[in-house]
């Protein structure tokens, strides 16, 4: 499948869209003011040790202290954390998960530095092979090739990345030397460092795209910024010369993302509802704990019978779900509610279709079969914020609930509040300040209720529209 990578750069942010056969398959956004932290290496200071949780909080210079669990202590994971760390102790750590929501960044003391072909593990004398390389003979051959290149005095280890399958010995040797030099510079900078201090920052988004996303299927990489095109060209010439010829500088008048229909895809990826070509729909709800995706037949009535309609809708939904997970960068626990299918064969076919569609995903996924309730449970590793969390914030009107109280509900709240205030204060008059919809109700449908309340408390009640108020807002002013 022919792929294109589109890179839109402004001083404020970099946006990347990966397209296949003209359809956007993946979206990545990095803002200059809030670059991702995964991969960054720090000398931190232990702020607090929590024996009950077998974890510690470490100050690394971020807004919130980062979190370190005993399982992420590389050389001391078998000892209680209180016997390994003390408050105020300096410690070399790497970010393995960005801050998400109210949670701080997650740390590990096992360092790994990614190159284009290899991942360097300076503390672990182990040679591993990417799980995506499935051929056992090929895995063994790659392991032997790398063993021959690693110097005898090297105490660290390496993980061979997928792209190394077709790499030459010269390319492997260059990547290995680059990673060793990088780690040497990090160690040198850490000597006598006063924590907290950033020792190493991962590459920019555009550079990471060249390193991690360009494959044999990538036809071209289009960049709309001359300065960044030149930077990426220099980066490619040094570290991946075979990619240089596929870099293109876009100079057209029309914005790059408009030309390739990416902007509408971003809007769709923020919507709760996803329309399927057949007329079916996906309803995607993202919560703190999990994401649920509900499949509906919508207007699709099928050609033969109801079972056939359901089966076809679920097959199409499986493909759409896999794409939406990538576009929205949904992570954590994900529950899929396909339309109920009586046939075991149909269930298995839908699961197989989902597995095939998920193969394109670069993020680690576990997929379970149908539960007794007919749901499919899966997890997708979450290392950074979802697209919605990057681009949106909770609605100030509904406070993130997705619903607002009806005008009738607010109207009755107003009447109860007037009664409460009348019992507490001896005012001359009570004035209601509220939205247009609430005031209209008080003057029309509930005018009798307002009159009855005014007579009951023995005080006049006046009303005033405040156009700046949301439907849920109101004030009772004592005159």
N, C-alpha and C positions, 0 to 999 in steps of 0.2 A: 504494500500500500504506500503510494507516494505521499510524503509529508512535506509541509513547509512550516517554518518557524518565523513568526512575525514579531519584531521587537519595536515597540513604540516608546521613545524616550523623551521625557521632559525634565527640567531641573528638579521638579518635585517628586516624580515617580517614574518607575520603569514598568511597563506592562508587556507581557509575553503571551502570545497565543500560538498554540500548536494546532495546525489544521491538517486533516487528511481527506483527500478527495473533495476539498473545498468546504468541509464541515469542521467547525471548531471543536477540538477534542479536549483541550486542556487550557486553563488560564492561570497565569501567575502574575502577581502584583507585588512590587516592593517599593515602599516609600522612603525617600531620603531621610525623613525625620524618624522613621521607625523601621530600620532594617532588621531582618530576621537575625536571631542570635545563635541558631543551631550551628554547631561547629566551632564557635568562638572558644578560645582557651584563655583562662584567667588565672592569676594568683589571687585567691580570695582569702577572706578571714572568717573563721568559724564564729558566728554570732551567738548561736544557741544550740545546745545538744538536748535532744528529747529522747531519753531512754525508753519511755513508754511506747513511743512510735518507732523506735530504732531508726531515727533520722536526725538530721541537723539542718539548721538554716545557715546559709553562708552568704556573707556580703561580698558581692563582686562588682559593685558600683552601679547597680541598676536601681530602678524606682522601688522595687520590692526585693527582699532577700530571696535568694534562690534555695531550692530544696534538694537535699542530698540524702538518699536512703542507704541503709547499710548494704543492701544488695548491689549498690553501684560503687562501693568502695572496692577497687580492683584487687588490691593485695591483702585486704584485711576483712573480707566479707564474712569469714567464719567466726570473727570475734564480736562481742557486743560493741555497739558504736561508742558507748561511754568509756570503753577501755581503749579506744583508738583515737578519738578526737576530744579536744578540750577547747573551751571557749577562748577566743583570741588567737588560736593557732592558725598560722598561714597554711594554705593548701592549694595545690595545683588542680584545677578542675576544668571540665569542658561541658558546654551546654548541649544537652541531647534533646531537649524539648523547649520550645519557646513559651513565654508566659501566655496563658490562655485564660480569658475571663479574669476571675479573682485569684487565680493560682500563679505563683511565681515560676520562674524558669526551673527546669529540672536539670540536675548536674550528674556527672560521673567523673570518677578519678581515672578511668581508663581512657586514654587519649587515642583518637584515631584521626588521621589527616588524609583526606581524599585527593587523589590525583585523577588524571583522565583514565588510566588503565589499572591503577593499583590503589588500594587503601593501606596506608602505613599504620602499623600498631607498634609504636616504639617500646611498649612495656611487655609485649606478648610474643615470644618466639614461636609463632605459629603461622603456617601458610594455609590459607583457606581459599575456596573457590566460590564464586557467586552461585547462588542456588538456581539462577536462571539458566546456567550452563548445565543441561541435564545429561548430556552424553558422558557416561562414565569414563570411556577411553579418552575423550577430549579433556576431561577434568584432570585425569592422571597425567596426561602429556603436559598440560599447562603447569601443573605443580612441579614437575621435573624441570621444565624450562626455567621456571623462576628460581628453583633451588640452585641451579647452576650460575645464575646471575647475582645472587645475594652474596656479598663478601663474607668470608669466614668469621670476621670479627663482629659482624652485625648481631646485636642482641635482640632486636625487634623482629616483628613478623609482618606479613602482608596478606591482604585479601585480593584475589585477582577479580577484576570487574569484567562484565560481559564483553566490553569492547576489546579486551585483550585477546579474545579468540583469534582475531585476524591481524593482530599487531606483529610487527617485526621485532627481532631481538634488539635492534638499535632503539626502537621506540620504547620498549620495556625498560631497557637500561637507562634511558634518559629520564623516564618517569620515576624510576627508583632513586636515581641520584638527586632529582629535584626534591623529592619528599624527604630524603635524608638531610639535605641542606636546610630545608624549611624547619625541620625539627631541631636541628643544631642551633639555628637562629632563635627559636623559641626558648630553648634551654638557656642560651646565653643571656637572653633578656630577663629570664626569671631569677638569675643569680642576684641576691641581695635586693630584690624588688620589694617595694613597700606596698602591701596589699591595701585596697583592691586595685588591680592593674590588669588591663587587657593586654595579653601577650600576642594573640593571633586572631585575626578576623577573617572569616571565610570570604571567598570571592564575591563580587557583586552578582546580582541576579543574571545579568546578561552573560557574564563570564561562566557562571555555573551552568547556564543553558548550553553553551558551547561544550563544556566539559561533560555534562551528564545526559543531555537530551539529543544531541546530534548523533545519528546512526546511519547505517548504509541506506535506510529508507528515506533519509532527509534529502530532498532535492535542492533546497536552497534555504538560506537564512537571510531575511530581509530586515534591514535596520534603517529607520527614518531619520537618524541623527548623524551628521557628518563626523562630528567629534567622536562619538561612540563607535561609529563604524571603523574609524582609524584605530581606536583603542583595541577593538575586538580583532581587527585584522592583524595588529602587532602581536596580540596575545595568541592568536591562531598560528601565526608564522613561527612563534617560539615553541609552543607546546603541542600543536596539532596541525602541522602543515597540510595534511590531506584535506582539512576542512576549509582552508583559506579560499579556495576557488569557488566555494559555494556561498560565500558571503556577498551580499549585494547591498548597495546603498540606494535607498528609495528617495527620489527627488521630485516626485509628482506633486501637483497642487492639492489634490484631494487627500485628506488624512488617510494614512495607511490602514487603520482599523475600520474606517468607513468603507474604503475600497473593497475590503475582504469581508464585510458584513459581520465584523466582530462586535461592534457596539450593541446591536440588537441582541446578540447572544449573551452579553453581560447582563443586560436588562432581564432577559428570560431566566438567567441563572440566579437572579435575586427574587424571582416570583415563587410563590407557594405552589402554584399550579403549573404543570407541564402538559402541554397538549401532545398527544401521539398522532401520527399520520392517519391511523385507522379511525380516529374519533374518540379513542379512549383517553384517559388522563392519569397522571401521577399527582398525588397530593403529598408534598414534602414538608414535614414539620420538624424543625430543629430545636431541641431543648438542651438544657445543661447536661443532662445525663445521657441522652441518646438521640438518635434521629429515626423518625418513622416515615416510611414511604408506603402510601396506600395506592393500589392500582384499581381503577374503575373502568367499566366498559364505555361509559359516556354514550355517544351517539352511534357506536359501532354495533350493527345488528347481525353481521356475518352473512354467509351465503347459504348455509345449510341448516344448522341447528344451534341451540344455545351453547352446548359443549364446545362446538367448533369455534364459536365466537370468543368464548372465554380463553380457549387454548391459544388462539392467534393473538389476542390482546396481551396475554401474559408473555408470549414469546417476544413481541415487540417491546413490551415493558422491560424485559430483562436487558435488552440492548440499551434502552434509554436510561435505565437506572445506573448501569455501569458508567455511561457517559456523564450523567449528572454528578456522580460521586467525584469524578475527576474535575469537572468544571467548577463545582462548588467547594472542592477540597473538604468533603464531609469526612469526619473521623470519629473514632470511638465505637460505641455499640450502635449498630444499625439494624432495625427491624423492618422486614419487607412483608407487606400484606398483599400477596397476589390474590386475584379473584379465585374463590374456592373451585377446586378441580376434583371430581370424583375419581378420575382415572389415574392410577399409579404411573402408567406410561407417560401421560401428559405431565405429571409432576416432575418425573425424572428428566423429561425432555426440556422443561423450563429451567431446571437446575443446571443441566448441561449447557444450555444456551447462555445462562448467566456466567458460568465458569469461563466459557470461551470469551465472553465479552470483557471479563475482568482481567484477562491475560495482558491486555494493553496497559494496565495500571502499574505505575512505578512504585507504588506504596504497598507495604506488606498487608495482605488480606487473609483472614480466615473465614471460611464459609461453611456453615452447617446446613444440614438438610431441613426438611419441613418438621416443625414441632407438632405435638398432639393438637394444638389449636390451629394448625394450618399456616403458621407463620414461618418465615425464613430468618434465622439469626445469623449475623455476620459481624466482624469487626474490621475496621480499617485504621491502620496506625495513624495517630494524630500527633504531628510534630509542630504544626503551626496553625494559626487561626484560619477558620473557614473564610470563603470569599465574602459571605454576608457579614461576618464579624469585622473584616477589614474595611468594607465599603459602607457599612450601615451602623446605626446605633438604635437603642430602644426608642420607640415612638413616645414623645413627651405627653401625648394625649392619653394613650392607653397604658403607658409605662411598660410596654413589652407584652401585654396580655393578648393583644390581637383583637380585643373587643372593647367597646366603651359602654357605660351604663346608659340605658335609654333615657330620653327626656322625661318620660313618666316617672321612672325610678328616681331621677334627680329632683323632680318636682315634689315627690312625697318626702324626700330627704329634707327639702327646704321647709315644708310645712312642719315636720317634726322639730327641726332646729329652731324655728320661730317659737314654738311652744316651749322648748327648753330654755331659750333666752328670756322669754317673758316671765318664766318662773324664777329666774335668777336675777333679773335686772328690772327696775321700774323705769322703762324708757317712755318718752312721749309718743314715739312712733317707731315702727320697724320698717326698714327699707331693704328689699331683696334686689341684689345685683347679680345678674346671671346672663347666660347666653340667650340669643334670640329665641331658640327653640323652646327653652324652658319658660321664658317670660310669656311667649305666645300661649303655651298650655295653661299657665296660671290665669291668663286673661280670658281664655276661651273655655276649654273642657273642664278646667278645675276652678273656674271663677266662683262657683257656689261654695267649694271647699275653702277658698281663700276668704270669702265673706263670712262663712260660718266660724272660721278660726279667729278672724278679727273681732267678731261679736263675743266669742268665748273669752278672749284675753282682755277685751275692753279697750283695745288700742288700734289705731288705724295702721294698715299695712300698705305700703307703696312699692312699686316695682320699677326697675331701671335696667335697660339692656346694656351690656358691656360687650362690644363686638370682639374684643381681644380674648374673651374667655372661651375655653373649650366647653363642650357640652356638659362635662362633669364638674366644672368649676362654678362656685357661687359664694357670695358673702352676704351676711345679715348685718346691716348697719343700724346701730341704736341711735336714734335722732333725739 
